[in-house]
Structure formats: structure tokens, C-alpha cells
């Protein structure tokens, strides 16, 4: 039998695609109800997995795959692809499960900033702090494979929380992403290098197959104007997972933006805000109105911003 391997980044379209979009679909649905409603598909899936010798998935894992990939044939393909990825990326996934950093984590983290926020005991938000990320320096410090493996390591750590929390709660739980541009100096904005965009896209593709129904809400904060929002959305489309649903663009004051994230997750804003990590809490205590207005004026009127928009349009049309 020919050896299997993960498709190269340019061929990631060959990986199975989730048919359920990210967001609140199936969120908090009890496994008992899902197992009952998906009983026929579950039996059909097991009948096809048996002859392949794939028996490491219990009913909860299988029904989660069925909810994400919808039909039996697509779910079967996803699980088969996941088995290949698990073998190719065994060292990365094992390190994540044992909370062991990868050897090259420090040189990547030196050029990016992410954090985890728990607005409630059974809710996790990954915060991506864009102004603290320098994609060009990051790609000079690490290889594309190292960036992919580091990203997959982070996804696996989050998945371990999602899976264990779901099982403890007896229902589907997810995590949310908060992309925070607060403090961004748009006059210095540029499109991330192609290698960085490819790495993020590969991480998304691999994680979707390994971690069904993991991602819930997606919010973007800290944008100074509508034109910048268009710019960011164009750039985001280059690296977002195939199953991405609606993006919540948070506007208004800094406090109001963070409250919008809480509302997106249907959490009580007051209780949610009381659990802010220091870096988010401190960001509301700094008076940056003048800087924000300057950045808004720049983003909406400066030729450099228009040039970035033109480059993004060209990339989108390729």
C-alpha cells in the first residue's frame, strides 16, 4: 500500500472541508440528543471505519465529526485525513498534550503575541494581539514548517481544553477568537509575507480536520474606521479557515468593543468584564482618543493605505 502524507500547502484544497460553519451552531447541544438524532449516520460511519482498522474514536468524537462534516462520506474522509495528520505530526500533537513547548517556540513567540482569556469557567477566548506581531521578522527567525507546527501545537492545546470541557459538561463547547488591533499604527501597516499567509492557511486546514466544531465566535477589535475594516477583512480572507462563519466587527469605545465580545458569546457583560486579563483591562485605562483619531484620518485619507488596499485587491483576484 502506498504511503500517505499530508498534502503540501498548495494542495490543501484536497483536504475534506467542514460543512458546518463556525459560530453557535450545535453549541451547548447535549451529546445525548446528538447521539440519538445522528444514530443512523453513526452506525453507518462505524460500519465503514471498522474494515479500515480505525477504532480509536468513541461515540462522542464520532458524533462531533458528523456534526461538523455533516454527511457520512465527508466525515469518513475527514477522519481518514486526520489519521494521516496524526502520524505526520505526532511529535507536535504529543508535545501539546503534555504541555511541552516545541524547541523553536521562543524564537516564534518573540515576534508575535497571543493570550488566552477565560470570560467564564467553561468559555475560552484566544486573543491575537496584532500590533505585537511582526510577520516579516517572524518568517526570518523560523522556517515555514516551524511556524505551521507551532500554530498546530497551539490549536491542539486549545482542542484539549475544548474536548475535555465538552465531555465534562456533556455538550458541545467551543472556543472563540478575538483579533485585537488596539494600538496598531496603521501608517506602518503592510501585507504579511506570502510564506506567513501560507503557514496560517495550512494551520487552519490541518486544525479543521483534526478538531471538528472547535471554533465558535470570531471578533475583530480596534479598527479606526470603515475603510480599515474592509482592508482587514480582505487580508483575513487569505488565511481564514474554510468553515469560517460571520465575523463580528466591534465598534465604539474600547470598553464597548470588549463588551460586544462578551455579548457575542452570550455572557453577562458585567461578569465577563470582571474576568478581564490585565492587558485588556489596562487597555481601557489609557486615553488614546487623539492617537485613534490620527490613525483613523491616516487610514481613510493617506495614499499608503490606498496602496495596501490595491495590493490586497490584486491578491484577492489571483
C-alpha positions as CSV (number, residue, x, y, z in Angstrom):
1,X,0.0,0.0,0.0
2,X,1.3,3.4,-1.0
3,X,2.4,5.6,1.9
4,X,0.2,8.6,2.8
5,X,1.4,12.1,3.6
6,X,-0.2,15.5,4.3
7,X,-0.9,17.4,1.1
8,X,1.6,20.3,0.5
9,X,0.4,23.8,1.3
10,X,-0.5,24.5,-2.4
11,X,-2.7,21.3,-2.4
12,X,-4.6,21.8,0.9
13,X,-7.8,22.1,-1.1
14,X,-7.7,18.3,-1.3
15,X,-8.4,18.1,2.5
16,X,-12.0,17.5,3.4
17,X,-14.0,20.6,4.2
18,X,-16.3,21.1,7.2
19,X,-19.9,21.8,6.0
20,X,-21.0,23.4,9.3
21,X,-19.8,27.0,9.6
22,X,-18.1,28.3,12.7
23,X,-20.4,30.1,15.2
24,X,-23.1,29.0,17.6
25,X,-24.3,26.0,15.5
26,X,-24.5,22.9,17.8
27,X,-23.1,25.0,20.7
28,X,-24.3,23.6,24.0
29,X,-26.2,20.8,22.3
30,X,-26.2,17.8,24.7
31,X,-24.4,14.7,23.4
32,X,-27.3,12.6,24.4
33,X,-29.6,14.4,22.0
34,X,-27.0,14.4,19.2
35,X,-26.2,10.7,19.6
36,X,-29.9,10.0,19.2
37,X,-30.5,12.2,16.2
38,X,-27.4,11.0,14.5
39,X,-27.8,7.3,15.3
40,X,-28.3,6.1,11.8
41,X,-25.3,8.1,10.4
42,X,-23.2,7.0,13.4
43,X,-23.9,3.3,12.7
44,X,-23.1,3.8,9.0
45,X,-19.9,5.6,9.8
46,X,-18.8,2.9,12.3
47,X,-19.5,0.2,9.6
48,X,-17.1,1.9,7.3
49,X,-14.4,2.7,9.8
50,X,-14.3,-0.9,11.1
51,X,-12.8,-2.5,8.0
52,X,-10.2,0.3,7.9
53,X,-9.0,-0.6,11.4
54,X,-9.8,2.9,12.7
55,X,-11.2,2.2,16.2
56,X,-9.7,4.9,18.4
57,X,-12.8,7.2,18.3
58,X,-15.6,6.9,20.8
59,X,-19.2,7.9,20.0
60,X,-18.8,11.4,21.3
61,X,-15.8,12.0,19.0
62,X,-17.6,10.5,16.0
63,X,-20.8,12.4,16.5
64,X,-18.8,15.6,16.8
65,X,-17.2,14.8,13.4
66,X,-20.6,14.1,12.0
67,X,-22.0,17.4,13.2
68,X,-19.0,19.3,11.6
69,X,-18.7,17.4,8.3
70,X,-22.4,16.5,8.1
71,X,-22.6,13.5,5.8
72,X,-21.1,10.1,6.3
73,X,-18.8,10.1,3.3
74,X,-17.3,13.6,4.1
75,X,-16.9,12.6,7.7
76,X,-15.2,9.3,6.8
77,X,-12.8,11.3,4.5
78,X,-12.1,13.8,7.4
79,X,-11.3,11.0,9.9
80,X,-9.0,9.3,7.4
81,X,-7.2,12.5,6.7
82,X,-6.9,13.1,10.5
83,X,-5.3,9.7,10.9
84,X,-2.6,10.7,8.4
85,X,-2.0,14.1,10.0
86,X,-1.7,12.4,13.5
87,X,1.1,10.2,12.2
88,X,2.9,13.0,10.3
89,X,2.5,15.5,13.2
90,X,2.7,13.0,16.1
91,X,5.6,14.8,17.9
92,X,3.8,18.2,17.7
93,X,0.5,16.8,19.0
94,X,2.1,14.8,21.7
95,X,4.0,17.9,22.9
96,X,0.8,19.8,23.1
97,X,-1.0,17.1,25.0
98,X,1.8,17.1,27.6
99,X,2.0,20.9,27.7
100,X,5.6,20.8,26.4
101,X,6.7,23.8,24.3
102,X,8.3,23.0,20.9
103,X,12.1,23.6,20.8
104,X,11.7,26.6,18.5
105,X,8.7,28.2,20.3
106,X,10.7,31.1,21.8
107,X,12.0,32.4,18.5
108,X,8.5,32.5,17.1
109,X,6.9,34.0,20.2
110,X,9.5,36.7,20.2
111,X,7.7,38.2,17.2
112,X,4.1,37.6,18.0
113,X,1.7,37.9,20.9
114,X,-1.3,35.7,21.7
115,X,-3.1,35.2,25.0
116,X,-5.9,33.2,26.5
117,X,-8.8,34.7,28.3
118,X,-11.4,32.8,30.3
119,X,-14.5,35.0,30.5
120,X,-16.3,32.2,32.4
121,X,-15.1,28.8,33.7
122,X,-16.4,27.0,30.6
123,X,-15.5,29.7,28.0
124,X,-12.1,30.3,26.3
125,X,-11.1,33.1,24.1
126,X,-7.8,33.2,22.2
127,X,-6.7,36.8,21.8
128,X,-4.4,37.7,18.9
129,X,-2.6,40.9,19.6
130,X,-1.8,42.2,16.1
131,X,0.3,45.2,16.9
132,X,2.7,43.0,18.8
133,X,3.1,40.7,15.8
134,X,5.8,41.2,13.1
135,X,5.2,38.6,10.4
136,X,8.3,39.6,8.4
137,X,10.7,39.2,11.4
138,X,8.9,36.0,12.4
139,X,9.5,34.4,9.0
140,X,13.1,35.4,9.1
141,X,13.5,33.8,12.5
142,X,11.7,30.5,11.7
143,X,11.0,28.2,8.8
144,X,7.5,27.8,7.4
145,X,7.3,24.3,8.8
146,X,8.3,25.5,12.3
147,X,5.6,28.2,12.1
148,X,3.0,25.7,11.0
149,X,3.9,23.2,13.7
150,X,3.9,26.0,16.4
151,X,0.4,27.1,15.2
152,X,-0.8,23.5,15.2
153,X,0.6,23.0,18.7
154,X,-1.4,26.0,19.9
155,X,-4.5,24.7,18.2
156,X,-4.1,21.3,19.8
157,X,-3.7,22.8,23.3
158,X,-7.0,24.6,22.8
159,X,-8.6,21.5,21.4
160,X,-7.6,19.5,24.5
161,X,-9.5,22.2,26.6
162,X,-12.5,22.2,24.2
163,X,-12.8,18.4,24.2
164,X,-12.3,17.9,28.0
165,X,-14.7,20.7,28.8
166,X,-17.3,19.4,26.4
167,X,-17.1,15.9,27.9
168,X,-17.3,17.3,31.4
169,X,-20.3,19.5,30.5
170,X,-22.0,16.7,28.5
171,X,-22.5,19.0,25.5
172,X,-20.7,20.7,22.6
173,X,-18.4,23.5,23.7
174,X,-16.2,25.7,21.5
175,X,-13.7,28.5,21.8
176,X,-13.7,32.0,20.3
177,X,-11.1,34.1,18.6
178,X,-10.6,37.9,19.3
179,X,-8.3,39.6,16.8
180,X,-7.2,42.8,18.5
181,X,-5.7,45.7,16.6
182,X,-5.7,48.1,19.6
183,X,-2.6,50.2,19.5
184,X,-1.9,49.5,15.8
185,X,-0.1,52.2,13.9
186,X,-1.7,51.9,10.5
187,X,0.8,54.2,8.8
188,X,3.2,51.2,9.2
189,X,0.7,48.6,8.0
190,X,1.7,46.2,5.3
191,X,0.6,42.9,3.9
192,X,2.2,39.9,5.7
193,X,4.6,37.9,3.5
194,X,3.3,35.1,1.4
195,X,5.1,32.5,3.4
196,X,3.4,33.7,6.6
197,X,-0.1,33.7,4.9
198,X,0.6,30.1,3.6
199,X,1.6,28.9,7.0
200,X,-1.6,30.3,8.7
201,X,-3.7,28.8,6.0
202,X,-2.1,25.4,6.4
203,X,-2.6,25.5,10.2
204,X,-6.3,26.3,9.7
205,X,-6.7,23.5,7.2
206,X,-5.0,20.9,9.4
207,X,-6.8,22.0,12.5
208,X,-10.2,21.9,10.9
209,X,-9.7,18.2,10.0
210,X,-8.2,17.3,13.4
211,X,-10.6,19.3,15.6
212,X,-14.2,19.3,14.5
213,X,-16.6,22.0,15.7
214,X,-13.8,23.6,17.7
215,X,-14.2,27.3,16.7
216,X,-17.2,29.4,17.7
217,X,-17.3,33.2,17.5
218,X,-14.8,35.5,15.8
219,X,-14.4,39.1,16.7
220,X,-12.2,41.9,15.4
221,X,-11.5,44.9,17.7
222,X,-9.5,48.1,17.5
223,X,-10.3,49.2,13.9
224,X,-10.2,53.0,13.5
225,X,-12.6,53.3,10.5
226,X,-14.8,51.5,8.0
227,X,-12.1,51.6,5.2
228,X,-9.7,49.8,7.6
229,X,-12.4,47.2,8.3
230,X,-12.6,46.5,4.6
231,X,-8.8,46.2,4.4
232,X,-8.7,43.8,7.3
233,X,-11.5,41.6,6.0
234,X,-9.7,41.3,2.7
235,X,-6.5,40.3,4.4
236,X,-8.3,37.9,6.7
237,X,-9.9,36.0,3.8
238,X,-6.4,34.9,2.8
239,X,-5.8,32.9,5.9
240,X,-9.2,32.2,7.4
241,X,-10.3,28.5,7.7
242,X,-12.8,27.3,5.1
243,X,-15.5,26.9,7.7
244,X,-15.4,30.4,9.0
245,X,-18.8,32.0,9.6
246,X,-19.7,35.6,10.4
247,X,-17.0,37.9,11.8
248,X,-18.2,40.4,14.5
249,X,-16.6,43.8,13.9
250,X,-16.7,45.6,17.2
251,X,-17.0,49.4,17.2
252,X,-17.4,52.2,19.7
253,X,-15.3,52.8,22.8
254,X,-12.7,50.3,23.9
255,X,-14.9,49.2,26.7
256,X,-17.9,48.8,24.4
257,X,-15.9,46.7,22.0
258,X,-14.9,44.3,24.7
259,X,-18.5,44.1,25.9
260,X,-19.6,43.2,22.4
261,X,-17.3,40.2,22.5
262,X,-19.0,39.2,25.7
263,X,-22.4,39.6,24.1
264,X,-21.2,37.6,21.1
265,X,-20.6,34.7,23.5
266,X,-24.0,35.3,25.2
267,X,-22.3,36.0,28.5
268,X,-23.4,38.5,31.1
269,X,-21.3,41.6,30.2
270,X,-20.7,42.7,33.9
271,X,-19.5,39.2,35.0
272,X,-17.5,38.8,31.8
273,X,-15.8,42.2,32.2
274,X,-14.9,41.3,35.8
275,X,-12.7,38.5,34.5
276,X,-10.6,40.5,32.1
277,X,-6.8,39.8,31.9
278,X,-4.6,42.7,32.9
279,X,-3.6,43.6,29.3
280,X,-7.2,44.1,28.3
281,X,-8.2,45.9,31.5
282,X,-5.2,48.2,31.2
283,X,-6.1,49.0,27.5
284,X,-9.3,50.7,28.7
285,X,-7.5,52.9,31.2
286,X,-5.3,54.7,28.6
287,X,-6.6,57.8,26.9
288,X,-5.7,57.2,23.3
289,X,-8.5,59.3,21.7
290,X,-6.1,61.7,19.9
291,X,-4.0,58.8,18.6
292,X,-7.1,56.9,17.4
293,X,-8.4,60.0,15.5
294,X,-5.0,60.4,13.9
295,X,-4.9,56.7,12.8
296,X,-8.5,57.0,11.5
297,X,-7.6,60.0,9.5
298,X,-4.5,58.3,8.1
299,X,-6.3,55.1,7.3
300,X,-9.1,56.9,5.4
301,X,-7.0,59.5,3.6
302,X,-3.4,58.5,3.2
303,X,-2.1,57.2,-0.1
304,X,-0.2,54.4,1.7
305,X,-3.5,53.0,3.0
306,X,-4.9,53.1,-0.5
307,X,-1.8,51.3,-1.8
308,X,-2.3,48.4,0.7
309,X,-6.0,48.1,-0.4
310,X,-4.9,47.9,-4.0
311,X,-2.4,45.2,-3.2
312,X,-5.0,43.2,-1.3
313,X,-7.4,43.5,-4.2
314,X,-4.8,42.2,-6.6
315,X,-4.0,39.3,-4.4
316,X,-7.7,38.5,-4.0
317,X,-8.1,38.4,-7.8
318,X,-5.2,36.0,-8.3
